[in-house]
Amino acid sequence: MATITTEAAAAQDLLTLVQWLSPAFPLGSFAFSHGLEHAVSTGTIRDGAGLEDWLSGLLAHGSGRCDAVLLSMVLGGADPAETDALAAALAAAPERHQESLTQGRSFIATTNALLGTSWPEMVLPVAVGLQARRLSLAPETVIGLYLQSFAANLVLGAVRLVPLGQTEGQRVIAALGPLIGRLSQELAGSGQEALWSAAPGADLAAMAHEHQEVRLFRS
């Protein structure tokens, strides 16, 4: 009988996490723009450079950072129900919370089926952190891949909305790599004291999107 080495187990766990956070995983992420649609419609984002600046702000100072901290808290053993309630209280707009809850509900439903667990619905970063506890991966790895998935989904939306070419979209994702790497190291092991946000423009765009008459996305 073959022995599974620690390295082989970690490699398999990494593949599992990549599967969970890939566009093929049935989260319905393509239906949400996180307020990006409003920012494009008002001309705030016109090209790749504007998109990169917008996403950098979300990651370093806004909802991306908050998601990373919530994820870190759950990976570190925080109660998922309490953390889910905290995430709901911190949501800048109803659509923001609905976006995260809808994706989290889908994530939990699918991973429950795959893993034989029976967790209730919760927002996406809490759900990912809870199921990722079983993986032999460093917190910075889980956080880094989560943030890359967060950014990549919004880039895919911008490719349709701005519009951007596929190559320009990939350039933006690549340009965000160093920031994502730094944040994943910085926020690994962080707790509730690290929860703060300073991205009012993105928050206002999410609020305004709720009243936008013509739209392609649910947020």
N, C-alpha and C positions, 0 to 999 in steps of 0.2 A: 504493500500500500504506500503510495507516494506521500511524502511529508510536505506540508505547505509551509514554506519559510516565512519569516516575518516580512521580508522584502516582497515576496509574492503576494502575501495577504494585503499589504499596503497598496501594491500596484492594482490589485483587484478592487479594493475600496476606492481608489482614485477613479477607476473606470466607472464604478457605480455612481459616484458623485457627478462625474461628467455627464452620465446618462440622465440623472435627475435634473441637471441644469441646462440640458441641451434644448434647442428649439423643437426637437422631436417629442419631448416629454409633454403630455397633454395638459398644459396649464391654461391655454387660451390667452397667452401673453400678447399675441399679435393683435388682440382687440383693444389694447390699452396704450395710451401715449404718455401718461403721467403729466398731462398739461402741455406736452410738447406741441400738440396740434394747435393750441391757442397761440403759443409763442411763434409758430411759423405763420399763422394767419395774420398776425399783427406786424410781421416783418422783423421781429426780434431776432429770429434765426433765418438767415438767407443763404448760408453756404456752410461748407465743412468747418471752416474756422469758427463761425458762430456756434455751430453745434458742439464742437469740442469745448469751447468756453462754457457753454450752458451745462454740459454734462460734467465738466470738471467741478463746477460749483455744486451741483447736486451730490456728487461723490464726496467732496471734501467738506462741504458745509451744510448739506441739506438732507433729503430723505435717504439718499444712498448711505451716508454716514450713519444715520439713525438705524437703518436696517442692519448694518454691519454690527453695531453695538448690541441690538436686540439679539442677533444671531450669536454673538459672543457670549452674552449672558446665558442663553439657553445651553450652549455648548458647555458652559462652566457649571451647569447644574441648577440654574434658576428655575423656579416653578413655571411651567409653560402656560398654565391658565392665568396666572398673575401677570406674566410678561405679555400675553396676548391682550389682556385688559389695558395694560399700560400702553401698548402700541395703538389701541383704539383711541385712547385719550389723547395721544400725541398727534394723531392724524390731522394734517392742516386743512383738509377739506373732505366732505363725504365721499366724493369720487375716489380720492386717494385711499381711504379706508376700504371702500368696496373693491377697488382694484387689487389690493393686497389680500383681502379676505377671499375673493373669488379664486385667485390663483392658489392661495394656500389651501382652500377647500379641495381644489382639484389635485393638488400635490399630495395631500393627506389621503384622499380617497385612493389614488393610484398606489402610493407607497404602502398603505395599509394592505391592499390586495397583494402586493409583491412580497411583503415582509411578514404578513400574518399578524399585524398589529391592529389595534382598534381605537386609535386616537380620534377625538372629535375634531371638527373644523377649527382652524385658527389661521392667523395671517401668515403670509409666506415666509418671512425670515424666522419666525418662531417654529413653524412646521419643519423647515429645512434643518434648523439647529437641533430640534428634537430627534428627528430620524438620523441625523448625521452623528449623534452621540455614539452610535454603534460602529462607526467607521474608525479605523486606526489611522486617522489623519490629523495633522497638526491644525489647530484652529486657524492659523494664518492661511493655510491651504484652502480650507472650507470658505473662509471669508473672501479670499481673493477670487476664487471661482464664482462665488455668488455675485460679487460686484461686477465681474466681467460679464456675467450673464445679464445682470441688470442693465449695464450700459449697452450691450450688444442688442438687446431687444429694442431699446429706444433708438439706436442707430438704424435698425431695420425699418422702424416707423418713419424716421427722417428720410430714408432713401425714397420712400413713396411720397412724403409730404412736401419736401423742399422744392423739387426733388434733387437727390444726389445720385451719382453713379455708384455702382457697387464697389468700384475700386476706391473711391473717395470715402465711402462708408467704412471700408476696412482700414483705410489710413487713419481715420478718427479712432477706431477701436485700438489700433496699434499705438497711437499717440497717448492714449489714456493708460497704457500698460504700466509705466513707471509710477504714476499716481496710485493706481490700484495696488501695486506691489507695496508701496510705502504705507498706504492705509491699512492693508491687511496685517502688516507687521505692527503698526501702531495700535490698532484696535483689538488685536488678539488678546484675550484675557481681560478686556475692559468690562466695566460694570455700569450700573445705572448712573453713576456720577459723570460718565462720559457722554450721556445723552443731551445733546444740544443741537440747535439748528439755526443757521443764519443765511437762508436763501429765500428772502421774501419775494423776489421776482418770480421764482418757480412756484412758490406757494400761491401767489396771486393768480398766476396763469392756471393753476389747477382749479381754483375757485371760479374763475371766469369761464372756464370750459363748460361748467355745469349749465351756463345760460347761453351757450353758443348755439345758434339755430341750425347751421349747416356743419355737420361733422361726420368724420369717418370712424372715429374711435370712441370708446366708451368713457375715456378719461383724458 
